Amino acid sequence: MKKRIWQIHSWLGLICGLGLILVGLTGSVLVFQKEINSTLYADTNRAEYTADAQRLPLGPQIAKVQAAFPDFWVSGWLLNRNPESRDIAYMKPRGTDDWHKLRVDQYTGEIPGKPLGYRDTLQGWFVDLHYTLFADHIGMAITAVFALGLIALSVTGIWIYRSFWKNLFRLRFGKSLRIFCSDLHKMIGIVTVPLNLILGVTGTYWNISHLAHELVEHADEEEHRILNPQEAHLPVEQLVKTATDEWNMFRINYIYFPTDQDPNIYFYGSNHFDSPFLSPYGSWMGIDSQTGEIAITEDLREAGLWSLIVDSFEPFHFGDFGGLFTKIIWCFAGLAPGILAISGSLIYFSRRERS
């Protein structure tokens, strides 16, 4: 039985190894995406924040952005939780579904540049490589397979090294390369199993659920080919007030604007005390932009256990729930698959030569 499990483990490692190296390395970089952005793009990312600074009304800011870039339409707006960082307007060229980002100072209304396509930024380039391997939905399906492989490798690795506590931190430097790689492989593999399972499960869920959503969307493709903006008949501030009046603790973090397909404006945020283990978008509300009536809600406080678990995937996948300390741990966890792939390959081919 152990030999069969070892064979499965070895073949999974050989098949998924290169992909896990790539996904792991890019993931390690993305753990620090906020810090990298604030350093590389300080001029465009930093808001003119002071202790007494007040946010400008959102409606005029949207109108200003729309007037500055008439070939685009504002599809979403991220209200940055960090007061020193600028808001982000998510925009699409009219008649397309290509997302662009534009930084807007929420205190002065300053627009420091032009809308940038997703791959036009270093962060976007790494995100696209990490999730899709630059191959859109096909690449997303492949990375989902890699994530499933990571889960299977973790489970089979636990079985193979189920007596790991005996010599977990033993590294025999004076022996052969195969023995050293075996010790290193066991030590890193067992230590990182919990994180590998977290990253594998969350990555698999996101990719598969996204692909499933896309299949449903494209089933209606003939009926809805182009997304166009639809101006809300009511002021944005009035609709915001409707949402916050409904949930008096509701903190709005992202707004998705109406389209010709859907007249609702959607507010995503949190209606609970800030928790590092929950995402900032877990509760949401859709309001008819023409009538101001609440059309649909999802209150995380009243959701079931599964909804809470899924909502926690974001902080657990990126490791930012514990600040810099957990980010450093998650960064090293992203490097682990690469080390395991190399050491595992050396072990495998060394055994093949001996046999």
C-alpha positions in Angstrom: 0.0 0.0 0.0 2.8 2.4 0.9 4.6 1.7 -2.3 1.4 2.5 -4.3 0.9 5.7 -2.4 4.5 6.7 -3.0 4.1 6.0 -6.8 1.0 8.2 -6.9 2.8 10.9 -4.9 5.8 10.8 -7.2 3.8 11.0 -10.4 1.7 13.8 -9.1 4.9 15.7 -8.2 6.4 15.2 -11.7 3.2 16.2 -13.4 2.4 19.3 -11.3 5.9 20.2 -10.2 6.8 22.9 -12.8 3.3 24.4 -12.5 3.5 24.5 -8.7 6.9 26.2 -8.9 5.5 28.9 -11.1 2.2 29.4 -9.2 4.1 29.3 -5.9 6.7 31.9 -6.9 4.2 34.3 -8.2 2.0 33.8 -5.1 4.9 34.6 -2.9 5.3 37.9 -4.7 1.6 38.7 -4.6 1.6 38.2 -0.8 3.3 41.6 -0.7 1.4 43.2 -3.6 0.2 46.1 -1.5 3.7 46.9 -0.2 5.1 46.6 -3.8 2.5 48.9 -5.2 2.9 51.5 -2.5 6.7 51.5 -3.2 6.8 51.3 -7.0 3.8 53.6 -7.7 4.0 55.9 -4.7 3.1 59.0 -6.7 -0.1 57.6 -8.1 -1.1 55.4 -5.1 -0.7 57.8 -2.2 -3.7 60.0 -1.3 -3.5 63.5 0.0 -4.6 62.4 3.5 -4.5 64.5 6.6 -6.1 63.9 10.0 -9.0 66.2 9.1 -9.4 65.1 5.5 -12.9 64.4 4.3 -14.0 62.3 1.4 -15.4 64.1 -1.6 -19.0 63.1 -2.6 -18.8 60.1 -4.8 -21.2 61.2 -7.5 -19.2 64.2 -8.7 -16.0 62.1 -8.7 -17.6 59.5 -10.9 -18.8 62.3 -13.3 -15.4 63.8 -13.4 -13.7 60.5 -14.3 -16.4 59.8 -16.9 -15.9 63.3 -18.5 -12.1 62.9 -18.5 -12.3 59.5 -20.3 -15.4 59.5 -22.4 -14.4 56.4 -24.3 -14.6 54.4 -21.0 -17.4 53.8 -18.6 -17.0 53.4 -14.8 -18.1 49.9 -13.9 -17.0 49.7 -10.3 -15.4 51.8 -7.5 -13.2 50.5 -4.8 -13.3 52.7 -1.6 -9.8 52.1 -0.3 -9.8 50.9 3.4 -6.4 52.4 3.8 -7.0 56.2 4.1 -3.6 57.0 2.8 -4.2 55.1 -0.5 -6.3 56.3 -3.3 -9.6 54.9 -4.4 -9.6 52.8 -7.6 -12.1 53.3 -10.4 -12.6 50.1 -12.4 -13.4 51.0 -16.0 -14.1 49.4 -19.3 -13.7 50.8 -22.9 -17.2 51.2 -24.2 -18.4 48.1 -26.0 -15.8 45.8 -24.4 -15.4 43.7 -21.3 -11.7 44.6 -20.8 -11.1 45.8 -17.2 -8.9 48.9 -16.5 -7.9 50.6 -13.3 -7.6 54.3 -12.5 -6.4 55.8 -9.2 -8.5 58.7 -7.9 -7.7 60.8 -4.9 -10.8 60.6 -2.7 -9.9 63.8 -0.9 -8.9 66.1 -3.8 -10.4 64.4 -6.8 -7.0 64.4 -8.5 -6.6 61.9 -11.3 -2.9 61.1 -11.7 -2.9 59.2 -14.9 -5.0 57.3 -17.4 -6.9 53.9 -17.1 -4.4 51.1 -17.2 -5.2 47.6 -18.5 -4.8 44.8 -16.1 -1.5 43.6 -17.5 -0.1 47.1 -17.8 0.8 47.0 -14.1 3.3 44.8 -12.4 0.7 43.5 -10.0 -1.7 42.7 -12.8 1.0 40.9 -14.7 1.7 38.7 -11.7 -2.0 38.1 -10.9 -2.7 37.0 -14.5 0.3 34.7 -14.5 -0.6 33.3 -11.1 -4.3 32.6 -11.8 -4.4 32.0 -15.6 -0.9 31.5 -16.9 -1.8 34.1 -19.5 -4.2 31.6 -21.0 -7.5 33.0 -19.8 -10.1 30.3 -18.8 -8.0 27.5 -20.1 -5.1 28.6 -17.9 -7.5 29.0 -15.0 -8.6 25.4 -15.5 -4.9 24.3 -15.6 -4.1 26.1 -12.4 -7.1 24.5 -10.8 -5.6 21.1 -11.6 -2.3 22.3 -10.1 -4.2 23.3 -6.9 -5.9 19.9 -6.8 -2.5 18.3 -7.3 -1.2 20.3 -4.3 -4.0 19.0 -2.1 -3.4 15.4 -3.3 0.4 15.7 -2.7 -0.2 17.0 0.8 -2.5 14.1 1.7 -0.3 11.4 0.2 2.8 13.0 1.7 1.2 12.8 5.2 0.5 9.1 4.6 4.1 8.4 3.4 5.7 10.3 6.3 3.0 9.5 8.9 5.8 8.8 11.4 7.3 12.2 10.7 7.8 13.2 14.3 10.7 10.8 14.8 13.2 12.6 12.7 11.4 15.6 11.3 14.2 18.2 11.6 17.1 15.8 10.7 19.2 16.8 7.8 22.1 14.4 7.0 24.6 16.6 5.2 27.4 14.0 5.2 25.4 11.4 3.4 24.5 11.0 -0.3 22.5 13.7 -2.2 19.5 11.3 -2.2 19.5 11.0 1.6 19.9 14.8 2.0 17.1 15.5 -0.4 14.9 12.9 1.3 15.4 14.6 4.7 14.8 18.1 3.2 11.8 17.0 1.3 10.2 15.4 4.4 10.9 18.3 6.6 9.6 21.1 4.3 6.7 19.0 3.1 5.4 18.1 6.6 5.9 21.6 8.0 4.1 23.3 5.1 1.2 20.7 4.8 -1.4 23.0 6.7 -0.6 26.0 4.4 -0.5 23.8 1.3 -3.9 22.5 2.1 -5.2 26.0 2.7 -3.8 27.4 -0.5 -4.8 24.3 -2.5 -8.4 24.3 -1.3 -9.0 28.1 -1.7 -7.3 28.2 -5.1 -9.3 25.2 -6.4 -12.6 26.6 -5.1 -12.0 30.1 -6.7 -11.0 28.8 -10.1 -13.6 26.2 -10.4 -16.4 28.4 -9.2 -15.3 31.2 -11.6 -15.2 28.8 -14.5 -18.7 27.5 -13.5 -20.0 31.1 -13.4 -18.5 31.8 -16.8 -20.2 28.7 -18.3 -23.6 30.0 -17.0 -22.9 33.5 -18.3 -21.9 32.3 -21.8 -25.0 30.1 -22.0 -26.8 33.5 -22.4 -24.3 34.9 -24.7 -26.6 35.3 -27.7 -29.0 37.4 -25.8 -26.4 39.6 -24.1 -23.3 40.4 -26.2 -22.2 43.8 -25.1 -22.3 45.5 -21.7 -23.1 49.2 -21.8 -23.5 51.7 -18.9 -26.8 52.7 -17.6 -26.9 55.9 -15.6 -28.6 55.6 -12.2 -31.8 57.7 -12.1 -31.1 58.4 -8.4 -27.9 60.1 -7.0 -25.2 57.6 -5.9 -25.2 59.3 -2.4 -28.9 58.6 -2.0 -28.4 55.0 -2.9 -25.5 54.7 -0.5 -27.7 56.2 2.2 -30.4 53.6 1.5 -27.8 50.8 2.0 -26.3 52.2 5.2 -29.7 52.9 6.6 -30.7 49.3 6.1 -27.6 48.0 7.8 -26.5 50.6 10.3 -23.0 48.9 10.7 -22.6 48.5 6.9 -19.2 49.7 5.7 -19.2 49.9 1.9 -15.9 48.9 0.3 -16.8 48.3 -3.3 -19.6 49.5 -5.6 -20.6 47.8 -8.9 -22.7 50.1 -11.1 -25.8 49.2 -13.2 -25.6 47.9 -16.8 -28.1 47.5 -19.6 -28.5 43.9 -18.3 -29.1 44.7 -14.7 -30.5 48.0 -13.3 -29.3 47.2 -9.8 -26.4 49.0 -8.2 -24.5 46.6 -5.9 -22.7 47.5 -2.6 -20.2 45.1 -1.2 -18.7 45.5 2.3 -18.8 44.3 5.9 -21.6 44.7 8.3 -19.8 43.4 11.3 -16.9 44.5 13.4 -13.7 44.3 11.4 -12.3 40.8 11.6 -9.0 39.8 10.2 -10.5 36.4 9.3 -13.3 37.7 7.1 -13.1 39.5 3.8 -14.1 43.1 3.4 -16.8 42.1 0.8 -18.7 39.4 2.5 -22.1 41.2 2.8 -23.7 42.8 -0.2 -26.9 44.5 -1.3 -28.4 45.2 -4.6 -30.6 48.3 -5.0 -32.8 49.2 -8.0 -31.0 52.4 -9.2 -34.2 53.7 -10.7 -36.6 53.3 -7.8 -34.2 53.1 -4.8 -35.8 49.9 -3.6 -33.7 47.2 -2.1 -33.8 44.2 -4.5 -31.6 41.6 -3.0 -29.3 41.2 0.1 -26.7 38.8 1.4 -26.1 39.5 5.1 -23.1 37.6 6.3 -24.3 37.9 9.9 -27.3 35.7 9.0 -25.4 33.4 6.6 -24.7 29.7 7.3 -21.4 28.2 8.2 -20.3 27.5 4.6 -20.8 31.1 3.6 -18.5 32.2 6.5 -15.9 29.6 5.5 -15.9 30.8 1.9 -15.7 34.4 3.0 -12.6 33.6 5.0 -10.9 32.2 2.0 -9.5 35.6 0.9 -7.5 36.4 4.1 -6.4 32.8 4.5 -5.2 32.6 0.9 -3.2 35.8 1.0 -2.1 35.4 4.6 -2.7 39.1 5.5 -4.9 38.4 8.5 -1.9 38.6 10.9 0.0 41.5 9.3 3.6 41.3 8.3 4.3 38.2 10.4 1.8 35.9 8.6 2.7 37.5 5.2 6.3 36.4 5.7 5.2 32.9 6.6 2.9 32.7 3.5 5.7 34.0 1.3 7.9 31.1 2.4 5.0 28.7 2.0 4.8 29.8 -1.7 8.4 28.9 -2.2 8.0 25.5 -0.6 6.4 23.8 -3.7 9.4 24.7 -5.8 11.8 23.2 -3.2 9.6 20.1 -2.9 9.4 19.7 -6.7 13.2 19.8 -7.1 14.0 17.6 -4.1 11.2 15.2 -5.0 12.4 14.9 -8.6 16.0 14.2 -7.4 14.7 11.5 -5.1 12.6 9.9 -7.8 15.3 9.7 -10.5 17.9 8.6 -7.9 15.7 5.7 -7.0 15.1 4.9 -10.6 18.8 4.7 -11.2 19.4 2.4 -8.3 16.6 0.1 -9.4 
